[in-house]
Amino acid sequence: MAKAAKTADLRGWVPISAIEVEYSLLQRTTEREILPMADAFGLGVLGYSTLAAAF
């Protein structure tokens, strides 16, 4: 994702504005890995499977 955002920026393409990631009570790696990257690139974050697919 970071590479795609940087490539779009360098080539003058329309920037990526948001990403959709699995973000639930069971899948918390998003907080450590994806959210800091999204913040650095100014991306919006949409979470899916917030209830861990009713686990």
DSSP file (Angstrom, degrees, kcal/mol; ACC not computed):
  #  RESIDUE AA STRUCTURE BP1 BP2  ACC     N-H-->O    O-->H-N    N-H-->O    O-->H-N    TCO  KAPPA ALPHA  PHI   PSI    X-CA   Y-CA   Z-CA
    1    1 A M     >        0   0    0      0, 0.0     4,-2.4     0, 0.0     5,-0.2   0.000 360.0 360.0 360.0 -44.7    0.0    0.0    0.0
    2    2 A A  H  >  +     0   0    0      1,-0.2     4,-2.3     2,-0.2     5,-0.2   0.898 360.0  50.6 -62.1 -39.7    2.8    2.4    0.9
    3    3 A K  H  > S+     0   0    0      2,-0.2     4,-2.6     1,-0.2    -1,-0.2   0.900 110.1  49.7 -65.3 -40.9    4.5    1.7   -2.4
    4    4 A A  H  > S+     0   0    0      2,-0.2     4,-2.3     1,-0.2    -2,-0.2   0.906 111.5  48.5 -65.1 -41.7    1.3    2.3   -4.4
    5    5 A A  H  X S+     0   0    0     -4,-2.4     4,-1.8     2,-0.2    -2,-0.2   0.909 113.8  46.6 -64.8 -42.0    0.7    5.6   -2.6
    6    6 A K  H  X S+     0   0    0     -4,-2.3     4,-2.6    -5,-0.2    -2,-0.2   0.898 111.4  51.4 -67.8 -40.8    4.3    6.8   -3.2
    7    7 A T  H  X S+     0   0    0     -4,-2.6     4,-2.2     2,-0.2     6,-0.3   0.919 109.5  50.0 -62.6 -44.3    4.2    5.7   -6.8
    8    8 A A  H  X>S+     0   0    0     -4,-2.3     5,-2.0     1,-0.2     4,-0.7   0.903 112.5  48.3 -60.3 -40.9    1.0    7.6   -7.4
    9    9 A D  H ><5S+     0   0    0     -4,-1.8     3,-0.7     1,-0.2    -2,-0.2   0.931 112.3  47.3 -65.7 -46.2    2.5   10.7   -5.8
   10   10 A L  H 3<5S+     0   0    0     -4,-2.6    -1,-0.2     1,-0.2    -2,-0.2   0.838 115.8  44.2 -66.3 -33.6    5.8   10.5   -7.8
   11   11 A R  H 3<5S-     0   0    0     -4,-2.2    -1,-0.2    -5,-0.2    -2,-0.2   0.476 111.3-115.6 -92.7  -2.1    4.1   10.0  -11.1
   12   12 A G  T <<5 +     0   0    0     -3,-0.7    -3,-0.2    -4,-0.7    -4,-0.1   0.717  63.7 148.8  77.3  19.9    1.4   12.7  -10.6
   13   13 A W      < -     0   0    0     -5,-2.0    -1,-0.2    -6,-0.3     3,-0.1  -0.310  63.2 -74.1 -79.3 168.6   -1.5   10.2  -10.6
   14   14 A V        -     0   0    0      1,-0.1    -1,-0.2    -2,-0.1     3,-0.1  -0.468  62.6-116.3 -60.7 127.5   -4.7   10.7   -8.6
   15   15 A P        -     0   0    0      0, 0.0     2,-0.3     0, 0.0    -1,-0.1  -0.300  21.3-106.1 -71.6 152.5   -3.7    9.9   -5.1
   16   16 A I        -     0   0    0      1,-0.1     3,-0.1   -11,-0.1    -7,-0.0  -0.613  36.1-176.3 -70.9 131.7   -5.0    7.0   -3.1
   17   17 A S        +     0   0    0     -2,-0.3    27,-2.8     1,-0.3     2,-0.3   0.674  57.0  10.4-109.1 -20.6   -7.5    8.5   -0.6
   18   18 A A  E     -a   44   0A   0     25,-0.3     2,-0.3     2,-0.0    -1,-0.3  -0.993  54.0-153.5-155.9 157.8   -8.6    5.5    1.5
   19   19 A I  E     -a   45   0A   0     25,-2.3    27,-2.9    -2,-0.3     2,-0.5  -0.957  13.3-140.4-131.8 153.2   -7.9    1.9    2.2
   20   20 A E  E     +a   46   0A   0     -2,-0.3     2,-0.3    25,-0.2    27,-0.2  -0.968  30.5 168.7-116.5 123.1  -10.2   -0.9    3.5
   21   21 A V  E     -a   47   0A   0     25,-2.4    27,-1.8    -2,-0.5     2,-0.4  -0.926  42.9 -98.1-133.9 154.2   -8.7   -3.3    6.0
   22   22 A E  E     +a   48   0A   0     -2,-0.3     2,-0.3    25,-0.2     8,-0.2  -0.605  48.8 168.9 -69.7 125.7   -9.8   -6.1    8.4
   23   23 A Y        +     0   0    0     25,-2.0     2,-0.3    -2,-0.4     5,-0.1  -0.873  12.0 133.6-146.2 106.2  -10.1   -4.4   11.8
   24   24 A S        -     0   0    0      3,-1.3    27,-0.2    -2,-0.3    26,-0.1  -0.819  68.4 -89.7-143.3 179.4  -11.8   -6.2   14.6
   25   25 A L  S    S+     0   0    0     25,-0.8     3,-0.2    -2,-0.3    26,-0.1   0.769 127.7  40.1 -66.8 -25.6  -11.5   -7.1   18.2
   26   26 A L  S    S+     0   0    0      1,-0.2     2,-0.9    24,-0.1    -1,-0.2   0.798 110.9  56.8 -92.4 -33.0   -9.6  -10.3   17.2
   27   27 A Q        +     0   0    0      1,-0.1    -3,-1.3    23,-0.1     3,-0.4  -0.774  60.2 152.2-102.8  88.4   -7.5   -8.9   14.4
   28   28 A R    >>  +     0   0    0     -2,-0.9     3,-1.3     1,-0.2     4,-0.6   0.374  41.4  98.3-101.9   2.9   -5.6   -6.0   16.0
   29   29 A T  H 3>>S+     0   0    0      1,-0.3     4,-2.3     2,-0.2     5,-0.5   0.752  71.6  73.7 -64.4 -20.1   -2.4   -6.0   13.9
   30   30 A T  I 3>>S+     0   0    0     -3,-0.4     5,-2.6     1,-0.2     4,-0.6   0.876  90.5  57.1 -57.4 -38.0   -4.0   -3.1   12.0
   31   31 A E  I <45S+     0   0    0     -3,-1.3    -1,-0.2     1,-0.2    -2,-0.2   0.851 113.9  37.0 -64.4 -34.4   -3.3   -0.8   14.9
   32   32 A R  I  <5S+     0   0    0     -4,-0.6    -1,-0.2    -3,-0.4    -2,-0.2   0.816 132.8  18.8 -87.4 -32.4    0.4   -1.5   14.9
   33   33 A E  I  X5S+     0   0    0     -4,-2.3     4,-0.9     3,-0.1    -3,-0.2   0.860 125.9  34.1-109.3 -49.5    1.1   -1.7   11.2
   34   34 A I  I  X<S+     0   0    0     -4,-0.6     4,-2.8    -5,-0.5     5,-0.2   0.916 109.8  56.1 -84.1 -44.8   -1.6   -0.2    9.0
   35   35 A L  H  ><S+     0   0    0     -5,-2.6     4,-2.4     1,-0.2     5,-0.2   0.894 107.3  49.2 -61.3 -41.8   -2.9    2.8   10.9
   36   36 A P  H  > S+     0   0    0      0, 0.0     4,-2.1     0, 0.0    -1,-0.2   0.910 113.6  47.7 -62.4 -38.6    0.5    4.5   11.3
   37   37 A M  H  X S+     0   0    0     -4,-0.9     4,-1.7     2,-0.2    -2,-0.2   0.921 111.7  49.6 -65.5 -43.8    1.2    4.1    7.6
   38   38 A A  H  X>S+     0   0    0     -4,-2.8     5,-2.9     1,-0.2     4,-0.7   0.897 110.8  50.4 -62.4 -40.2   -2.3    5.4    6.7
   39   39 A D  H ><5S+     0   0    0     -4,-2.4     3,-0.7    -5,-0.2    -1,-0.2   0.907 107.8  53.0 -63.6 -42.2   -1.7    8.4    9.0
   40   40 A A  H 3<5S+     0   0    0     -4,-2.1    -1,-0.2     1,-0.2    -2,-0.2   0.841 116.6  38.5 -63.4 -34.0    1.7    9.1    7.4
   41   41 A F  H 3<5S-     0   0    0     -4,-1.7    -1,-0.2    -5,-0.1    -2,-0.2   0.429 111.8-116.7 -96.7  -0.5    0.2    9.2    3.9
   42   42 A G  T <<5 +     0   0    0     -4,-0.7     2,-0.3    -3,-0.7    -3,-0.2   0.841  59.5 158.0  70.2  33.2   -3.1   11.0    4.9
   43   43 A L      < -     0   0    0     -5,-2.9   -25,-0.3    -6,-0.2    -1,-0.2  -0.673  41.1-126.3 -93.2 143.6   -5.3    8.0    4.0
   44   44 A G  E     -a   18   0A   0    -27,-2.8   -25,-2.3    -2,-0.3     2,-0.5  -0.569  24.1-141.7 -77.9 152.1   -8.7    7.3    5.3
   45   45 A V  E     -a   19   0A   0    -27,-0.2     2,-0.5    -2,-0.2   -25,-0.2  -0.976  13.5-168.8-124.0 125.5   -9.3    3.9    6.8
   46   46 A L  E     -a   20   0A   0    -27,-2.9   -25,-2.4    -2,-0.5     2,-0.3  -0.955  14.7-150.4-110.2 124.7  -12.4    1.8    6.4
   47   47 A G  E     -a   21   0A   0     -2,-0.5     2,-0.3   -27,-0.2   -25,-0.2  -0.740  12.0-171.6 -96.4 142.5  -12.7   -1.3    8.7
   48   48 A Y  E     +a   22   0A   0    -27,-1.8   -25,-2.0    -2,-0.3     4,-0.1  -0.899  65.3  30.0-126.2 162.2  -14.6   -4.4    7.8
   49   49 A S    >   +     0   0    0     -2,-0.3     3,-2.2   -27,-0.2    -1,-0.2   0.896  66.3 167.2  60.1  43.6  -15.4   -7.5    9.8
   50   50 A T  T 3  S+     0   0    0      1,-0.3   -25,-0.8    -3,-0.2   -24,-0.1   0.737  75.3  46.1 -63.5 -23.3  -15.5   -5.4   13.0
   51   51 A L  T >> S-     0   0    0    -27,-0.2     4,-0.9   -26,-0.1     3,-0.7   0.082 120.1-107.8-104.7  22.9  -17.2   -8.2   14.9
   52   52 A A  G X4 S-     0   0    0     -3,-2.2     3,-1.0     1,-0.3    -2,-0.1   0.887  73.5 -57.9  54.3  44.8  -14.8  -10.8   13.6
   53   53 A A  G 34 S-     0   0    0      1,-0.3    -1,-0.3     2,-0.1    -3,-0.0   0.862 100.1 -58.7  54.1  40.1  -17.4  -12.3   11.3
   54   54 A A  G <4        0   0    0     -3,-0.7    -1,-0.3     1,-0.1    -2,-0.2   0.785 360.0 360.0  62.6  31.3  -19.6  -13.0   14.4
   55   55 A F    <<        0   0    0     -3,-1.0    -1,-0.1    -4,-0.9    -3,-0.1   0.507 360.0 360.0 -58.9 360.0  -16.9  -15.1   16.0
